[in-house]
Amino acid sequence: MTQNALVTGADRGLGQGLTAGLLARGWQVFAGQYLPDWPELGQLKAQYPDLLHLVPLDVGSIESALAAAEAVASLTDRLDVIINNAGVASRTSRTPITEPQDYDEMHRLYNVNALGPLRVVEAFLPLVGSSEMKRLCFVSSEAGSIGQAQRTAWYAYCMSKAALNMGVKLMYNHLRPEGYTFRLYHPGWVRSYMGGKKNPDADLEPEVAAAYALPFFLDARADEDRLVLRDYLGREWPF
Ligand SMILES: NC(=O)c1ccc[n+]([C@@H]2O[C@H](COP(=O)([O-])OP(=O)(O)OC[C@H]3O[C@@H](n4cnc5c(N)ncnc54)[C@H](OP(=O)(O)O)[C@@H]3O)[C@@H](O)[C@H]2O)c1
């Protein structure tokens, strides 16, 4: 039986790498498309016309999430895995507290990074509930770890990821007893497009970062009854 996944923010960066990696494993992928003019998903669609479905999805909007869920439900009655990957960072949000803060920008990051995955789970949960795996994956960041925080600014990004971690913990408390399984993940420093253009200084190409991430997202784990934030090297982070 073909397995089905939804990936948010699939146009480029890690999400595109995860989409390509899932397709190469024979999965059917519903790829959340936020940038219809960006070419990479179109190229993958030409390569995997039957397995890849492009679904318009802005995780910042519940209307968009519900419409995307309806579109996916018209094609399948089951999602085995959701990978909540979509996220935003911002250069201006690195301003220290001794300078004026950009509160609109903080709201934008919180809306996408912390609330976006909640909208996606709300909209798609019935489809995941029909599967055996019932797997909910969340791309967080070491930046959301309160226990290991070293930065002296980056308020918007760090606080949005810490809030995401709390949201995942609340979902875990509710849904783990119903059989859902959870993955909370820091992907490493990825040569992705956060900040608008590809960052060549980072450590990992998106496809390499995806190759690290997919076993963690897809494989069974002995410790399903403990929510952990793991990084791409398998290290556990306090959160
Ligand atoms: N890059 C790193 O080193 C790093 C480290 C730790 C964690 N992460 C996390 O990894 C995840 C993937 O990021 P990435 O590094 O691959 O960055 P990326 O290249 O910017 O990819 C993120 C994708 O999500 C899209 N997106 C933005 N807002 C969205 C929305 N409202 N709805 C749906 N999609 C939206 C982005 O579009 P735009 O390009 O238009 O914004 C982009 O296509 C994020 O959650 C990020 O926080 C990244």
The ligand as a Gaussian input file, in Angstrom:
#p B3LYP/6-31G(d) Opt

LIG

0 1
 N       17.836000      26.783000       7.742000
 C       18.227000      26.417000       8.942000
 O       19.429000      26.422000       9.237000
 C       17.210000      25.979000       9.959000
 C       17.647000      25.673000      11.250000
 C       16.728000      25.245000      12.191000
 C       15.393000      25.113000      11.850000
 N       14.977000      25.429000      10.586000
 C       13.567000      25.274000      10.275000
 O       13.452000      24.471000       9.122000
 C       12.193000      24.726000       8.488000
 C       12.406000      24.879000       6.991000
 O       13.124000      26.067000       6.762000
 P       14.251000      26.202000       5.636000
 O       15.537000      26.377000       6.350000
 O       14.125000      25.129000       4.629000
 O       13.857000      27.644000       5.047000
 P       13.243000      28.054000       3.635000
 O       14.191000      27.680000       2.550000
 O       12.886000      29.490000       3.774000
 O       11.947000      27.137000       3.497000
 C       10.752000      27.394000       4.202000
 C        9.627000      27.409000       3.199000
 O        8.400000      27.722000       3.892000
 C        7.766000      28.760000       3.148000
 N        6.789000      29.543000       3.916000
 C        6.939000      30.771000       4.488000
 N        5.780000      31.176000       5.030000
 C        4.869000      30.206000       4.777000
 C        3.501000      30.076000       5.047000
 N        2.806000      31.038000       5.691000
 N        2.860000      28.960000       4.642000
 C        3.540000      27.984000       3.989000
 N        4.840000      28.065000       3.667000
 C        5.508000      29.168000       4.074000
 C        8.908000      29.615000       2.697000
 O        8.544000      30.572000       1.741000
 P        9.372000      31.968000       1.722000
 O       10.730000      31.619000       1.196000
 O        8.597000      32.859000       0.828000
 O        9.427000      32.469000       3.148000
 C        9.835000      28.524000       2.165000
 O        9.464000      28.081000       0.897000
 C       11.638000      25.989000       9.172000
 O       10.625000      25.619000      10.087000
 C       12.852000      26.543000       9.896000
 O       12.496000      27.322000      11.017000
 C       15.863000      25.860000       9.649000

